[in-house]
Amino acid sequence: MVVLTEKFSHFSHKLHSKLDHLNHHNHHHHRHHQQSLVEPEWVALEAFQADISDSLRQLFLDSGHGSETISLLWLRQCFKQVQWMNSAFAKLVKDIAYPISKWEAAVADEHLMYSLNLLDLLNLISSSIADLCSSRLSLSHAVSQVENSPSLAIERLKPIEPRNHGDYGGRKEGDGGETICHGKGEVVHQAVMKMKAVALWVCGFLLFVLNGDPHPCSEFGKLAAGYFPSLREYFDLRTWEELMIKGGGGVKELKEVNDAVGDLLAALDSGKGSDESEELERKLKELEIHLGGVEEDVNGLFSAVMERRNQLVDSLRLQMK
C-alpha cells in the first residue's frame, strides 16, 4: 500500500499558480451568484457538521472509555468514521450542486493538501502495523520452540514493543493567510476543514496507540477541538494518556499477548508451560486476526482517498487545457 506521495506534493505546488489564475477567473462568476446563494447550502453544512459530531460522540461512547483499555476492534470503528465522513462530504458536494469542476482554487488546494497529509499518515500507520505483524510472527516462532527447546524459547520470548518510525512532521499548508472563498466554495471549504480536522486526528490517534508518537494526535486534536468544542475532552491527548497508563499501556489485544508472554516465562522457570503456551498461541492468533483487519481498513481508506485525489487532479488538468 505504501507509495511515495512527494510527487503529489510537487504537483500540488506546481498547480498553485494555475489555481490562482482559475480563482481569479471564477471570482467574477461567484460574485454574481453569491447573492443568489440560498440558505439550503448553509443548512447542508450545518447538518454535515452535526452528523459528524453525533457520529463522533457515539464513537467515543463505544470506545469503552473508562474500561482502561483500547481495543483494535474499536480502532477499526475509527477508520469507519473517516470513511463515512468522506462519503458524507461527497454527498454534500452533490447536494449543493458544486462539482469538482467548479471548485475555487482555495477549495481545491485545501483538499489536495488534506489528502496528501492523510496519505502520509496512512503510510506511517501501515509501517507500524507491519512492525507489529513482524514481531507477532517472531513471537509465534518462539512459542513453537517451547516443547523441544525451552531454553531457546525463553531467550526469544520477549514482549512486543511498538517501534516509533520518527515524528510526523506534517506538510506546510500555505502561508497562514486568511483563505477567502465565495458562495458554495466557502461552504465546501469549511466542510473540508472540519473533515480534515477529524480525519487527521483519527490517524494521529492511531499512530499514538500503535507506535507511541504523540505529536500528530496532539496537534490535530487541538484543531478538531476548535471545530467540535463539545467533544474537546476526547480530542485531548492527556485523556487517552491517562487511560492507557491505567490500562497498563498499549491496546487490549497487544497487552493480552504481552501478559501471556510473562505468564509463559514464569511457568517455564518452574518446569511447566504447556497450558500457558497454548494460551499465548491463542492470543497471538487473535492479534493476527485483528491486525489483519486494521491493515485491510488502512488499505481501503488509502485507496478511497487516492481515488478522490486523482479525480480532483484530473479535473484541474482539464481546466488548465
PyMOL commands that set and color helices and strands:
alter all, ss='L'
color gray80, all
select helices_A, chain A and resi 6-34+40-62+72-95+100-102+105-144+150-156+184-211+215-227+229-235+237-246+252-269+274-320
alter helices_A, ss='H'
color red, helices_A
deselect
rebuild
show_as cartoon
